[in-house]
Amino acid sequence: MEFARERREIVDYSVVLVVEHDGEGQVVRVYDGAHGVNELHRYTVRRGKQAGEVFHAGTLGDGMRDAIVQIRTSYEAMIVHGSETERPGCEIARRSRLR
């Protein structure tokens, strides 16, 4: 997870879910505020990075906190069902340091 702020306001962020497969990291989800809105990008093995979709209508700070909650509570489903990475041996390499 990375973020930028001006005073107390979050002005940009990136929260990334990565899995390890055969010793290599593979991005599954990216939540970011790069365009001034809270976007979610899905990554798939077959199609790569998908177009961003707005996942939260609030401030970037609210979106960042929601992204953290979504990954903490649903990372297994994101890896298995949403990412097309159903492979034996996939392990979670890091959870964007969300602990």
Rosetta blueprint (number, residue, H / E / L):
1 M L
2 E E
3 F E
4 A E
5 R E
6 E E
7 R L
8 R L
9 E E
10 I E
11 V E
12 D E
13 Y E
14 S E
15 V E
16 V E
17 L E
18 V E
19 V E
20 E E
21 H E
22 D L
23 G L
24 E E
25 G E
26 Q E
27 V E
28 V E
29 R E
30 V E
31 Y E
32 D E
33 G L
34 A L
35 H L
36 G L
37 V L
38 N E
39 E E
40 L E
41 H E
42 R E
43 Y E
44 T E
45 V L
46 R L
47 R L
48 G E
49 K E
50 Q L
51 A L
52 G L
53 E E
54 V E
55 F E
56 H E
57 A L
58 G L
59 T L
60 L H
61 G H
62 D H
63 G H
64 M H
65 R H
66 D H
67 A H
68 I H
69 V H
70 Q H
71 I H
72 R H
73 T H
74 S H
75 Y H
76 E H
77 A H
78 M H
79 I H
80 V H
81 H H
82 G H
83 S L
84 E L
85 T L
86 E L
87 R L
88 P L
89 G L
90 C L
91 E E
92 I E
93 A E
94 R E
95 R L
96 S L
97 R L
98 L L
99 R L
